[in-house]
């Protein structure tokens, strides 16, 4: 059986199937904004269904429709067991797409802005999101991660993570402060995933249901789904959870129906034949 929970940072027990907030405010970064009341309804229902890990960012949204404000409106006062993770680093351009990257001296302001927007005194988990929409690697993160490590020492951050990184950048960060989670697009970097599992670090693939130029193999997923009486999305999420006990899934949606469908994947059991057929799928 798939273990359903993960001990984040050694002190926060969370369900391995969480919720990503990117699609609450809009379907894509350059798409139209959604009605705020829909996002509030989805968040409240997610928590009702047992979600206790929400992944968000200050750059999720446009204008007055922003994921962090929706989270605060929907869920305060927060449940004691609710873990909210956020990301800092990307800076939105004039079109709202996060195409820029914050310098080290801008990170405190971004963390403080997330604290205000979410109505929190301390953030449970803050990722340093590195680079743009290209793959990881190629730049030092020491100066920026050191800033976040100092904010952790001040008590503004509980745990630290890194996003869109390679093994060298993860090692660079761990030499500065404990790293609790890695958020990358794919689970196909087996070496990095194994390193996280051995160190007790959560591995959180973003775009778990496709996106970012990474479409799902719906034909293969569909064959397994048909055998199990499930949907392709449910099989994809279940396969992620089966890939490693350190993997957390954070599917996001602005639809109540899709929310319920996604969260049902936590109870879907894939057999050896199913996993063999799905082998080679990218997250």
matplotlib code that plots the C-alpha trace (Angstrom):
import matplotlib.pyplot as plt

x = [0.0, 1.2, 2.1, -0.3, 1.6, 5.0, 6.9, 8.0, 11.1, 10.7, 7.9, 5.0, 2.9, 1.1, -0.9, 1.1, -1.7, -2.0, -3.3, -1.5, -2.9, -1.6, -4.9, -7.1, -6.7, -6.4, -5.9, -2.5, -0.3, -1.4, -5.0, -8.1, -8.6, -11.3, -14.1, -12.6, -15.7, -14.9, -11.4, -12.7, -15.2, -12.5, -10.1, -12.8, -13.8, -10.2, -9.7, -13.1, -11.8, -8.6, -6.1, -3.5, -0.7, -1.3, 1.4, 1.2, 3.3, 2.9, 3.2, 0.1, -2.5, -3.1, -4.5, -6.8, -7.3, -4.4, -4.0, -2.6, -5.4, -7.9, -6.3, -6.5, -10.1, -11.2, -9.3, -8.6, -8.5, -6.2, -6.4, -3.5, -2.5, -2.6, 0.8, 1.2, 4.2, 5.2, 7.9, 10.0, 12.4, 10.4, 9.2, 6.2, 6.8, 4.3, 2.2, 1.9, 4.1, 6.9, 9.8, 12.2, 14.2, 14.6, 18.1, 19.2, 18.3, 14.7, 13.9, 13.1, 10.5, 8.9, 8.8, 7.3, 4.7, 3.7, 3.4, 1.0, -1.0, -1.5, -2.1, 0.7, 3.5, 5.7, 5.7, 5.7, 7.8, 9.5, 11.2, 13.8, 12.6, 15.6, 15.7, 12.8, 10.8, 13.9, 15.4, 17.5, 21.2, 23.8, 23.8, 24.9, 22.2, 24.4, 23.8, 20.0, 19.6, 21.7, 19.2, 16.4, 18.5, 18.8, 15.1, 14.6, 16.9, 14.8, 11.8, 9.9, 10.3, 10.0, 11.4, 13.3, 13.1, 14.6, 12.8, 14.0, 17.4, 19.9, 21.9, 24.8, 22.4, 20.7, 24.1, 25.0, 21.8, 22.3, 25.7, 24.0, 20.9, 18.7, 16.6, 13.2, 11.7, 12.7, 10.1, 11.1, 9.0, 9.9, 10.6, 12.9, 16.1, 16.4, 19.7, 18.2, 15.0, 17.0, 19.2, 16.1, 14.6, 17.8, 18.0, 14.3, 13.7, 10.2, 10.2, 7.3, 6.8, 5.1, 2.7, 1.8, -1.0, 0.9, 1.7, 4.9, 5.5, 5.2, 2.0, 1.0, 1.0, -2.8, -3.0, -1.0, -2.6, -6.0, -5.4, -4.5, -7.4, -9.9, -8.8, -9.2, -12.4, -10.5, -9.5, -6.2, -5.6, -6.2, -3.8, -1.1, -1.3, -1.4, 1.7, 3.6, 2.8, 3.9, 7.2, 8.8, 7.6, 9.2, 7.1, 4.3, 1.6, 0.1, -2.5, -4.3, -7.6, -10.3, -13.1, -14.9, -15.5, -11.8, -10.8, -12.9, -11.6, -8.0, -8.2, -9.8, -6.5, -5.0, -7.1, -6.2, -4.0, -1.8, -0.7, 2.7, 1.3, -0.1, 3.2, 5.2, 3.0, 3.4, 7.2, 9.0, 6.2, 7.5, 5.8]
y = [0.0, 3.5, 5.5, 8.4, 10.9, 12.5, 14.0, 17.3, 18.6, 16.0, 18.0, 18.5, 15.5, 16.2, 14.2, 13.3, 14.5, 18.2, 21.2, 23.6, 27.1, 28.3, 27.8, 29.4, 32.9, 32.0, 28.9, 30.0, 32.9, 34.7, 33.7, 35.5, 35.8, 33.6, 34.7, 34.9, 33.2, 30.1, 29.9, 30.4, 27.6, 25.2, 26.0, 25.4, 22.1, 21.0, 21.4, 19.7, 16.7, 16.5, 18.5, 19.9, 21.0, 23.9, 25.1, 28.8, 31.8, 35.6, 35.7, 33.4, 35.9, 39.2, 42.5, 42.0, 38.2, 36.5, 33.1, 34.2, 36.5, 33.8, 31.4, 34.0, 34.8, 31.1, 29.5, 31.9, 31.2, 28.4, 24.9, 23.9, 21.1, 23.1, 23.6, 26.4, 26.4, 29.4, 30.3, 33.4, 34.3, 34.9, 38.4, 39.0, 41.1, 43.7, 40.8, 39.1, 36.2, 35.6, 36.1, 38.0, 36.9, 38.6, 39.6, 38.6, 42.0, 41.7, 38.4, 39.7, 42.0, 39.1, 36.9, 39.8, 40.3, 36.7, 36.9, 39.9, 38.5, 35.1, 36.7, 34.7, 35.4, 32.6, 30.7, 26.9, 26.3, 28.8, 27.6, 29.5, 29.2, 29.4, 30.4, 30.7, 28.0, 26.3, 23.3, 23.5, 24.2, 26.7, 29.3, 29.7, 30.0, 30.7, 34.4, 34.1, 31.0, 32.6, 35.4, 32.9, 31.0, 34.2, 34.8, 31.3, 32.1, 35.2, 33.0, 34.3, 30.9, 27.4, 25.3, 25.9, 24.4, 24.8, 24.6, 24.0, 22.9, 20.2, 18.0, 20.5, 23.3, 21.2, 20.4, 24.1, 24.9, 22.1, 23.4, 26.6, 25.4, 22.4, 21.8, 20.2, 20.0, 20.1, 21.2, 20.3, 19.7, 16.1, 12.9, 11.5, 12.8, 9.5, 10.5, 13.6, 11.8, 9.1, 11.7, 13.3, 10.0, 9.1, 12.5, 12.6, 15.5, 15.8, 15.8, 17.8, 17.7, 20.8, 20.5, 17.0, 16.7, 18.1, 21.6, 23.6, 22.0, 18.5, 16.8, 13.6, 10.3, 10.1, 7.0, 4.9, 6.5, 5.9, 2.1, 1.7, 4.0, 1.9, -1.3, 0.3, 2.3, 5.5, 8.6, 9.3, 12.2, 9.9, 7.3, 9.9, 11.2, 7.6, 6.8, 9.8, 8.7, 5.2, 6.3, 7.1, 7.6, 11.1, 12.3, 14.7, 15.5, 19.0, 19.0, 22.3, 23.3, 26.0, 23.4, 21.7, 18.6, 18.3, 18.8, 15.9, 13.8, 14.6, 13.9, 10.5, 9.4, 9.0, 5.9, 4.4, 1.3, 0.5, -3.1, -4.3, -4.7, -1.1, 0.3, -1.7, -0.2, 3.3, 2.9, 5.7, 8.3, 11.7, 13.6]
z = [0.0, -0.7, 2.4, 2.5, 4.7, 4.7, 7.7, 6.3, 8.0, 10.8, 12.5, 10.1, 9.0, 5.7, 3.3, 0.2, -2.0, -1.6, -3.6, -5.9, -6.0, -9.3, -11.2, -8.6, -10.0, -13.6, -15.8, -17.2, -16.4, -19.6, -19.4, -18.1, -14.3, -12.7, -10.4, -6.8, -5.3, -7.3, -5.9, -2.3, -2.8, -4.2, -1.3, 1.3, -0.3, -0.6, 3.2, 3.9, 1.9, 4.0, 2.1, 4.6, 2.2, -0.1, -2.5, -3.5, -4.6, -4.5, -8.3, -8.7, -10.0, -11.6, -10.4, -7.4, -8.1, -6.4, -4.9, -1.6, -0.9, -1.9, 0.6, 3.4, 2.6, 2.3, 5.1, 8.0, 10.8, 9.6, 10.9, 13.1, 10.8, 7.6, 5.9, 3.4, 1.1, -1.0, -3.5, -4.0, -6.8, -10.0, -10.8, -13.1, -16.2, -17.6, -19.1, -15.7, -16.7, -14.1, -16.5, -14.2, -11.3, -7.9, -6.7, -3.2, -1.7, -3.0, -1.3, 2.1, 0.6, -1.2, 1.9, 3.9, 1.2, 1.4, 5.1, 4.8, 2.0, 3.8, 7.2, 8.8, 11.3, 9.9, 6.6, 6.9, 3.8, 1.4, -1.8, -3.6, -7.2, -9.5, -13.1, -15.6, -17.3, -18.7, -16.9, -13.8, -13.5, -14.6, -11.8, -8.2, -5.6, -2.6, -2.2, -2.5, -0.4, 2.3, 2.6, 3.1, 5.6, 7.6, 7.5, 8.9, 11.7, 12.4, 12.7, 9.6, 7.9, 9.4, 6.6, 3.4, 0.0, -3.5, -6.9, -10.4, -9.3, -10.2, -7.8, -7.5, -6.6, -4.0, -2.5, -2.6, -0.6, 1.9, 2.7, 3.9, 5.7, 6.0, 2.9, 3.5, 0.0, -3.7, -6.3, -9.8, -12.9, -13.5, -11.5, -14.2, -12.5, -10.7, -9.0, -7.5, -6.5, -4.8, -3.0, -1.6, -0.5, 1.3, 3.0, 4.0, 1.7, 0.0, -3.8, -5.3, -9.1, -10.4, -13.3, -12.1, -14.6, -17.6, -18.6, -19.1, -22.5, -21.0, -22.2, -20.5, -22.4, -22.3, -24.5, -22.0, -19.0, -20.6, -21.0, -17.4, -16.4, -18.4, -16.6, -13.1, -13.8, -13.1, -15.1, -16.8, -14.3, -11.3, -12.7, -13.3, -9.7, -8.3, -10.4, -9.0, -5.4, -6.2, -7.6, -4.2, -0.6, -0.8, -3.7, -2.9, -5.5, -5.7, -8.5, -8.9, -10.4, -10.4, -10.7, -7.8, -10.0, -10.9, -7.3, -6.2, -9.1, -8.3, -4.6, -5.2, -6.7, -3.2, -2.8, -6.2, -6.0, -9.0, -9.5, -10.8, -14.3, -14.2, -13.0, -15.6, -18.4, -17.0, -16.7, -18.5, -18.1, -17.1, -14.3]

ax = plt.figure().add_subplot(projection="3d")
ax.plot(x, y, z, "-o")
ax.set_aspect("equal")
plt.show()
